[in-house]
Amino acid sequence: MADEYIKVRMQQWAEWLLQRESGGLGFPSECSYTRMQQRSDSSGCISPNIDVDAMQVEDAVRELPSYLRDTARAFYVAPGTIEQKAKALRCHRDTVYARIEKVHVFVLNCLALRPKKIA
């Protein structure tokens, strides 16, 4: 159960991170779901939703040692096969999986110890 929970949280974090990095302010300039999103005023400015859950994972990932942080980003965010990701990280694929297990344990512990932030 916890294994599936952390995988989902990490995948949601990766989606949030990609969205944040691709759009400058956290959102692409226009896509199907932003066109349907509630507008904040008559000027058409989009009122961004703050993803508190993803931000909690981001805070935990930032506390990881650099090699685990790089592994988390490569595994969840970077495109490619596990072999390509392992090559980019200069390690064996089994090492990537072992590191991801460490990332999962660390992030789960951080999430359990921190109260939920209110944006």
Secondary structure, DSSP 8 states (H G I E B T S, - for coil): -HHHHHHHHHHHHHHHHHHHHHHSSSS-SS-HHHHHS-BSSTT--B-----HHHHHHHHHHHHS-HHHHHHHHHHHTS-S-HHHHHHHHTS-HHHHHHHHHHHHHHHHHHHHHS-----
